[in-house]
């Protein structure tokens, strides 16, 4: 590969970061942390910011801490719920420090960056990276909306990371992968766009509805069944057509049951 080809590849990768990736902060308590997050993002070329029910925003403290990244704050989108924030996303990565009874795919920041860069090459791909509250992170329900969980392997002696530190680590790994020629993973271009997050969520709800109708499980005691169902669909990377096919099958089964 010639030097010009390498440079073109890097430029393409960095452009994809800017256009495809959105960092979303959930219920951030301190406006200064939002500003620091914007600064950490822009340092690494990530400029799309989403805020889910921030306690104080807009706020002058946020803009002060952002320094030269005030444009990131000015263009930030504010949402009432996380579902709203990721409704049009094709792939969602959640940051998690917790162990779960039902294990989900968990990767390091470096591995997450590889996956994100690979998926960003799909046409009009939208990828969301979710960061939780400063004091308790993301809930299990919120993590259940994600396709992949990323864990920063901090010291067991002191595991707590500042929000902007966690953002800086993820953003750095993404940029580092984009700048490496070998980081541009050759993933075959799919013939149909990936299903948006809202489509996958409707599919999961439809399947749960069908399982109730055939009395596959006890509604008052689902145990870990629904979590495992959610995990299956979330890790499957369904495309738009596949999601519609499954929903069509579920609807046909329901129609037969009514007869």
C-alpha positions in Angstrom: 0.0 0.0 0.0 1.5 3.4 -1.1 1.8 6.3 1.3 -1.0 8.2 -0.5 -3.3 5.2 -0.1 -2.5 5.0 3.6 -3.2 8.6 4.1 -6.5 8.3 2.2 -7.4 5.4 4.4 -6.7 7.4 7.6 -8.7 10.4 6.3 -11.6 8.1 5.5 -11.4 6.5 9.0 -11.3 9.8 10.8 -14.2 11.1 8.8 -16.2 8.0 9.7 -15.5 8.6 13.4 -17.0 12.1 13.1 -20.0 11.1 11.1 -20.9 7.7 12.6 -20.2 7.7 16.3 -22.2 9.4 19.0 -21.3 9.4 22.7 -24.3 9.5 25.0 -24.2 10.5 28.6 -27.1 9.3 30.9 -28.4 11.6 33.7 -25.2 13.4 34.2 -25.3 15.1 37.6 -22.6 17.8 37.3 -22.5 20.2 34.3 -18.8 20.5 34.6 -18.5 16.8 33.8 -20.4 17.4 30.6 -18.0 20.1 29.6 -15.0 17.9 30.4 -16.6 15.1 28.4 -17.0 17.3 25.3 -13.3 18.3 25.6 -12.2 14.7 25.8 -14.3 13.8 22.8 -13.1 16.6 20.6 -9.5 15.8 21.4 -10.0 12.5 19.6 -12.2 13.8 16.8 -15.6 12.7 18.1 -18.1 15.5 17.9 -21.6 14.0 18.3 -22.8 14.2 21.9 -26.2 13.1 23.2 -27.4 13.9 26.8 -30.2 11.9 28.4 -32.0 13.9 31.1 -29.0 15.9 32.4 -29.6 17.5 35.8 -28.2 20.9 34.6 -27.8 21.7 30.9 -27.2 24.1 29.3 -25.0 25.5 32.1 -22.1 28.0 32.1 -20.0 25.5 34.1 -20.2 23.0 31.2 -19.1 25.6 28.6 -16.3 26.8 30.9 -14.9 23.2 31.3 -15.3 22.5 27.6 -12.6 25.1 26.7 -12.3 25.0 22.9 -14.9 22.2 22.6 -18.0 24.5 23.1 -19.2 23.6 19.6 -19.7 20.0 20.8 -22.0 21.3 23.5 -23.8 23.7 21.2 -24.6 20.9 18.9 -25.5 18.4 21.6 -28.9 16.7 21.5 -30.9 16.3 24.7 -33.3 13.4 25.1 -35.9 12.4 27.8 -35.0 8.7 27.7 -32.1 6.5 26.6 -34.5 4.7 24.2 -35.2 8.0 22.5 -31.4 8.7 22.2 -30.6 5.4 20.6 -33.7 4.8 18.5 -32.0 5.3 15.2 -28.7 3.7 16.2 -27.6 0.5 14.4 -25.2 -0.7 17.1 -25.0 0.3 20.8 -22.1 -0.1 23.1 -22.6 0.3 26.8 -19.9 0.9 29.4 -20.2 -1.4 32.3 -18.3 -2.1 35.5 -20.7 -4.6 36.9 -21.0 -8.4 36.8 -24.3 -9.9 35.6 -26.1 -13.1 36.5 -26.5 -13.7 32.8 -23.1 -12.9 31.1 -23.1 -10.6 28.0 -20.4 -10.1 25.5 -17.8 -8.0 27.3 -14.8 -6.5 25.5 -11.9 -4.2 26.3 -11.8 -0.6 25.0 -9.3 -1.8 22.3 -11.6 -4.6 21.2 -14.6 -2.3 21.2 -12.7 0.2 19.0 -12.0 -2.5 16.5 -15.7 -3.4 16.3 -16.8 0.2 16.1 -14.4 1.0 13.3 -15.4 -2.1 11.4 -19.1 -1.3 11.7 -18.6 2.4 10.9 -17.7 1.4 7.4 -21.2 0.3 6.6 -23.2 3.0 4.7 -24.9 5.6 6.9 -24.0 3.5 10.0 -24.9 5.1 13.3 -23.1 3.8 16.4 -23.8 4.9 20.0 -21.5 4.6 22.9 -23.3 4.9 26.2 -21.8 6.2 29.5 -23.8 6.0 32.8 -24.3 8.2 35.8 -21.2 9.3 37.8 -22.2 7.5 40.9 -23.7 4.2 39.7 -23.3 3.8 35.9 -25.9 2.2 33.8 -28.8 0.1 35.1 -29.3 -3.5 34.1 -32.3 -2.4 32.0 -30.2 0.2 30.2 -27.4 -2.3 29.6 -30.0 -4.6 28.2 -30.5 -2.1 25.3 -26.9 -2.5 24.2 -25.4 -4.9 21.7 -22.0 -5.0 23.4 -20.6 -4.1 26.8 -17.2 -2.6 27.2 -15.2 -2.8 30.5 -12.2 -0.7 31.4 -9.9 -3.0 33.4 -9.0 -0.5 36.2 -7.2 -1.5 39.4 -9.2 -3.6 41.8 -7.8 -1.5 44.6 -9.6 1.6 43.2 -11.9 0.9 40.2 -13.8 4.3 40.1 -13.1 6.4 37.0 -14.1 10.0 36.4 -16.7 10.2 33.6 -14.4 12.2 31.3 -11.5 9.8 32.0 -13.7 6.8 30.8 -14.7 8.8 27.7 -11.1 9.8 27.0 -10.0 6.1 27.1 -12.7 4.9 24.7 -12.3 7.9 22.4 -8.5 7.4 22.3 -8.7 3.7 21.4 -11.2 4.5 18.6 -8.9 7.2 17.2 -5.8 5.0 17.5 -7.5 2.2 15.6 -8.6 4.7 12.9 -5.0 6.0 12.5 -3.6 2.5 12.1 -3.8 1.1 8.6 -4.4 -2.4 9.9 -7.2 -0.9 12.0 -9.3 -0.4 8.9 -10.9 -3.9 9.1 -12.1 -5.2 5.8 -15.7 -6.1 6.6 -17.9 -7.1 3.7 -20.4 -4.4 2.8 -23.9 -5.8 3.7 -26.7 -5.8 1.1 -29.2 -4.3 3.6 -28.7 -1.7 6.3 -28.5 -2.9 9.9 -31.7 -2.7 11.8 -32.1 0.5 13.9 -32.2 0.1 17.6 -35.9 0.9 17.7 -36.6 -1.9 15.2 -34.7 -4.4 17.3 -36.5 -3.3 20.4 -39.9 -3.7 18.7 -38.9 -7.2 17.6 -37.9 -8.2 21.1 -41.2 -6.9 22.5 -43.1 -8.8 19.8 -41.3 -12.0 20.6 -42.0 -11.6 24.3 -45.7 -11.0 23.4 -45.8 -14.2 21.4 -44.2 -16.2 24.2 -46.9 -15.0 26.6 -49.6 -15.9 24.1 -48.4 -19.5 23.8 -47.8 -19.6 27.6 -44.1 -20.4 27.1 -43.2 -18.9 30.5 -44.9 -17.6 33.6 -45.4 -13.9 33.3 -45.0 -13.4 37.0 -41.8 -15.5 37.1 -39.8 -15.0 33.9 -36.4 -15.6 35.7 -33.6 -15.0 33.4 -35.4 -16.1 30.2 -36.2 -12.6 28.9 -32.7 -11.4 29.6 -31.3 -14.3 27.5 -33.8 -13.6 24.7 -32.7 -10.0 24.7 -29.1 -11.0 24.7 -29.6 -13.2 21.7 -31.2 -10.6 19.5 -28.8 -7.8 20.6 -25.7 -9.8 19.7 -27.1 -11.0 16.4 -26.5 -7.7 14.4 -29.8 -8.1 12.6 -30.3 -6.1 9.4 -33.5 -4.3 8.5 -34.9 -7.1 6.3 -34.1 -9.8 8.8 -35.9 -7.9 11.6 -39.0 -7.6 9.3 -38.9 -11.3 8.4 -38.9 -12.3 12.1 -41.7 -9.9 12.9 -43.7 -11.3 9.9 -43.2 -14.8 11.2 -44.4 -13.8 14.7 -47.4 -12.1 13.3 -48.4 -15.1 11.2 -48.1 -17.4 14.3 -50.3 -15.0 16.3 -52.8 -15.0 13.4 -53.0 -18.8 13.4 -53.4 -18.9 17.1 -56.4 -16.6 17.0 -58.1 -19.0 14.5 
